[in-house]
Amino acid sequence: MNNKYTTQSLKVQFKNSHGFMLDGRLDLPADIEPTAYAIMCHCFTCTKETLTTSRVCRGLAQQGMAVLRFDFTGLGGSQGEFADSNFSSMVDDVLSASHYLKEHYHSPVALIGHSMGGTAVLAASPEIESCHSVITIASPAQPQHILHHFGSAMKQLEAGEDAHITVADVRYPVKPQFIADVKQYNLKHKLGSFYKRLLSIRAGKDELVAENNAEEIIRYTSAEHKLLHLDDADHLFRNREASNTMVNEIADWVIQPNEL
């Protein structure tokens, strides 16, 4: 699709299952009824305003979709402490976002996630009946992948001590419970008879997530699937042309089955 609708961004807030208020934005076309509703999740320690997330959501809104992006617990404008969050809380936040859309707008037909956000939507998707399509963008095939970036903090955490990790020159507090939570996830086992349509996108210049993760994700589903390789994209999809191609591919993937 290449339609270019005028868009609007609505501020929304909703509670997760722990009672924390999560801050979000609903990007949607201003003058037409959206062709589909979706949820977009940002990367680890990022926010809903991160380049990849904001570009995808606004680009899809220009093509007629409504996309809810939000800050995970303890990040951006959302309540809660990051140190108390973990992969399970990310999955819970995705489910809370789905409940919000279902109650106030329409149930989401697609879940989209960048990096760890993509791993989280994979884990959440079996519990969202309305979702027929999952799109992962430069995502790890297993949540344990994130531990490779904890560096020297791993020794403290494995010893049961609190620690700090540094991501993009920002320090974040992490507790040992994060390690225990992420290690207990076997995504392949959890997905079991996964039947959602799956678009797995990998970046040719990704400096954080190896390309074989996208191929492993594809193997999770027995339904229709596609592997999209974008040669000129880095992990954050800073390349505008690659980003535009990605948005067009996502729109086609989501909207076509929704129009059947």
Steps between C-alpha positions, in 0.01 A plus 500: 500500500614855432205712610589819687224605736517794738564359848439584862658378821276461806639485853365195681562344839401161637579285802688172488403206720718632785318833508774710341386763251668452162544795267422454133421664167247381245613597150219484247371660179312822567227485236414132446404200709819297562536188287646308795616545859842387617740527794866602465756426773836671541843350569664426837549819710352708213173693490205548267684802354804301387571555131405152381175488695378850417586468129317168464188622681474830315576332168227240551254773603574674169396178330172477686578293808460589867800400712533521878855555628571524871780511756566176685482510881761732652601662172408829331174636637380173655478436872694235689867432562714362221698296755182310589411424138602194299408310184179371659392854581565600138269221383241606757517859375431381143190315622386810690539708182289247312227517766501879476456499122225239519309699762538848350553451125540165322690184581847491344547278196879537502783525750824670395818516703852633461791306653391368844160654435464250217593211728238624749220517241587147386457377857174693547339421165348157580290666770358765264235323295432793266863513387556326167845644420825551691785715370844487661765760413864413574379289792675230703348153461531444875473758783823367656684678216484823696736358765790523256490877548514496881879471509661510843160548667426130443736389775327721757152399387581129500638545853162641605614862512340804340699655214493762226524456124589771250306528176567790260700675775208485746523296823204283600455314829439125465410244766580126506134421436545622142754223433282231657197614302668516159675165545174316567362595158527244221319683225498207258336279762256773608380567146432131439249473215542864401273583206530878455621644170856612557711768333857495632715798401877501530745785449806437286715732712360402839772546760302351791288206383647235269316431175432134581251611768253605230523157339450326833189709565356392165530137608261563790192509276330249274286776349579739216836670556753726336862592568584857397868594478585870470867533402548868589326499838675513837338395827308827536411523128650846470512462121186676377461292184528174693254632757248594229532158338438337836185705562359411157569130556335506843192681367459247219547210740242625749233656281468239223364217719288753688322587175407140413 
